[in-house]
């Protein structure tokens, strides 16, 4: 082993110290977010029971993620958000990607369907998709609903817009992963978490998800200043 290791060097006791750190991190994380995570275990248990009864849902792997994964993805999002902050603010253009589940109408949303991301028509003022679109217009930002192939969607719009950054609005299980995808394309990403999920992955009868609009506004104002 060389004394001139380029970045890190693990000692003999590293694994034991890492294990202690992670155990403490999980314990304190569950305590800190006890209110927010209080229904996760019950949901996961129910999802496993449905699988045991022959449930053939294609999203079972997503639904049975343990509470530890929620904590991991939550912290991952926040770390990526901070790491990307400076470069995000340098990029001229901003694309905002929002989930279909923000629409009040969800499955019957009146959006304009396009190949690389549908566009909200602002048909209902109290719909948060419309509110995002209205806010983004003040900062001259483009807003689209997310596509299943996020990589293709981001690549397409980065080529069209040039010098682009992205803001994702998504749930805990989707947001950090989307930021990783953006990072692989050299697109700095920031994010805003949904306060809860109303989509079909988690509910038998889907309803509109919600998020805190002020959180999105804060990111845009930090980058562009207050709108005129």
C-alpha positions in Angstrom: 0.0 0.0 0.0 1.4 3.4 -1.0 1.6 6.3 1.5 0.5 8.7 -1.3 -3.1 7.6 -1.7 -4.9 10.0 -4.1 -8.2 10.5 -2.2 -9.0 8.2 0.7 -7.4 5.3 2.5 -9.4 2.8 4.7 -7.9 1.6 7.9 -8.3 -1.8 9.5 -11.1 -0.6 11.7 -13.0 1.3 9.0 -15.8 -1.2 8.5 -16.6 -1.4 12.2 -16.7 2.4 12.4 -18.8 2.7 9.3 -21.3 0.2 10.7 -21.6 2.1 13.9 -22.0 5.4 12.0 -24.8 3.9 9.8 -26.6 2.3 12.8 -26.6 5.6 14.6 -27.6 7.5 11.5 -30.6 5.3 10.9 -31.7 5.4 14.6 -31.4 9.1 14.8 -33.0 9.6 11.4 -36.1 7.5 12.3 -36.4 9.5 15.5 -36.0 12.9 13.8 -38.5 12.1 11.1 -40.9 9.9 13.2 -43.9 12.0 12.3 -43.2 12.1 8.6 -42.4 8.4 8.4 -45.1 7.1 10.8 -47.1 5.3 8.1 -44.3 3.8 6.0 -43.9 0.5 7.9 -47.7 -0.1 7.8 -47.8 0.5 4.0 -44.8 -1.7 3.3 -46.4 -4.5 5.3 -49.6 -4.2 3.4 -47.8 -4.2 0.1 -45.9 -7.4 1.0 -49.2 -9.0 2.0 -50.7 -8.1 -1.4 -47.7 -9.6 -3.2 -48.0 -12.8 -1.2 -51.6 -13.1 -2.4 -50.6 -13.0 -6.0 -50.5 -9.3 -6.7 -49.1 -8.8 -10.2 -48.5 -5.1 -10.0 -45.5 -3.9 -12.0 -44.6 -1.3 -9.3 -44.3 -3.8 -6.4 -40.5 -3.2 -6.0 -41.2 0.5 -5.5 -44.0 -0.1 -3.0 -42.1 -2.4 -0.7 -39.1 -0.1 -0.2 -38.2 -0.2 3.5 -38.1 2.9 5.7 -34.3 2.9 5.6 -34.5 3.5 1.8 -36.8 6.5 2.4 -34.2 8.0 4.7 -31.3 7.3 2.3 -33.1 8.9 -0.6 -34.2 11.9 1.5 -30.6 12.6 2.6 -29.3 11.9 -0.9 -31.6 14.5 -2.4 -30.5 17.1 0.1 -26.8 16.4 -0.5 -27.2 16.6 -4.3 -29.2 19.8 -3.9 -26.4 21.5 -2.0 -23.7 20.1 -4.3 -25.4 21.3 -7.4 -26.5 24.7 -6.1 -23.6 26.9 -7.3 -23.5 25.4 -10.9 -27.3 25.4 -11.1 -27.2 29.2 -10.5 -24.6 29.7 -13.2 -26.6 28.1 -16.0 -28.7 30.6 -18.1 -31.8 28.5 -18.7 -33.9 26.5 -16.3 -36.3 23.6 -17.1 -38.8 22.6 -14.4 -40.0 19.0 -14.5 -43.1 18.1 -12.6 -45.0 14.9 -12.0 -48.4 14.0 -13.5 -49.8 13.4 -10.0 -49.7 17.2 -9.2 -52.6 17.7 -11.6 -56.0 17.9 -9.9 -57.4 15.9 -12.8 -54.6 13.3 -12.8 -55.6 10.7 -15.4 -57.9 13.1 -17.3 -55.7 16.2 -17.2 -56.2 18.6 -20.1 -52.5 19.0 -20.8 -51.1 19.2 -24.3 -49.4 15.9 -25.0 -45.9 16.2 -26.6 -43.2 13.7 -27.3 -40.7 15.1 -24.9 -42.9 16.3 -22.1 -46.5 17.5 -21.9 -47.5 21.1 -21.3 -49.9 22.4 -18.6 -52.7 24.5 -20.1 -53.5 26.2 -16.7 -57.1 25.1 -17.0 -57.8 25.2 -13.3 -56.3 28.0 -11.0 -56.1 25.9 -7.9 -54.2 23.1 -9.6 -50.6 23.1 -8.5 -49.4 22.2 -12.0 -51.0 25.4 -13.1 -49.4 27.3 -10.2 -46.0 26.1 -11.1 -46.5 27.1 -14.7 -47.7 30.6 -13.7 -44.7 31.0 -11.4 -42.2 29.8 -14.0 -43.5 32.3 -16.5 -42.4 35.2 -14.3 -38.8 33.8 -14.5 -39.1 32.8 -18.2 -38.6 29.1 -17.3 -39.9 26.2 -19.3 -42.2 23.7 -17.4 -43.1 20.2 -18.5 -44.6 17.1 -17.1 -42.1 14.3 -16.6 -41.7 11.4 -19.0 -40.9 7.8 -18.1 -37.7 8.1 -20.0 -36.3 11.0 -18.1 -32.8 10.7 -19.7 -34.2 11.2 -23.2 -36.4 14.0 -22.1 -33.5 15.9 -20.4 -31.1 15.2 -23.3 -33.6 16.5 -25.8 -34.3 19.8 -24.0 -30.6 20.4 -23.1 -29.7 20.2 -26.8 -32.5 22.6 -27.6 -32.1 25.1 -24.8 -28.4 25.0 -24.2 -26.7 26.0 -21.0 -29.5 24.3 -19.1 -30.2 23.5 -15.4 -33.2 21.6 -14.1 -35.5 21.6 -11.1 -37.4 18.4 -10.4 -40.6 18.3 -8.3 -41.0 14.7 -7.1 -41.5 12.3 -4.3 -38.8 11.0 -2.0 -38.3 7.8 -4.0 -38.0 9.6 -7.4 -36.3 12.9 -6.7 -32.7 11.9 -5.9 -32.7 9.3 -8.7 -33.8 11.9 -11.2 -31.0 14.2 -10.0 -28.5 11.4 -10.5 -29.8 11.0 -14.1 -29.4 14.7 -14.7 -25.9 14.7 -13.3 -24.9 11.9 -15.7 -25.8 14.3 -18.5 -23.9 17.2 -16.9 -27.1 19.0 -16.1 -27.1 20.5 -12.6 -30.3 19.7 -10.8 -32.1 21.0 -7.8 -35.3 19.6 -6.3 -38.5 20.2 -4.4 -40.1 17.3 -2.6 -43.8 16.4 -2.7 -45.4 16.8 0.7 -47.2 13.5 0.0 -47.9 11.2 -2.9 -51.3 10.9 -4.4 -50.4 8.8 -7.5 -51.5 5.3 -8.4 -48.3 3.8 -7.1 -49.4 4.4 -3.5 -53.2 4.7 -3.7 -56.0 2.6 -5.0 -57.9 5.8 -6.0 -55.3 8.4 -7.1 -55.7 12.0 -6.1 -53.6 15.1 -6.5 -50.2 15.2 -4.8 -49.1 18.5 -3.2 -45.9 20.4 -2.6 -44.8 23.7 -1.1 -44.8 26.3 -3.9 -42.7 28.6 -1.8 -39.8 26.1 -1.9 -39.7 26.3 -5.7 -40.0 30.1 -5.7 -37.1 30.4 -3.3 -34.8 28.4 -5.7 -35.9 30.6 -8.7 -35.5 33.8 -6.8 -32.0 32.8 -5.6 -31.0 32.2 -9.2 -32.7 35.1 -11.0 -33.6 37.6 -8.3 -37.1 38.8 -7.6 -39.2 39.0 -10.8 -39.9 42.4 -12.2 
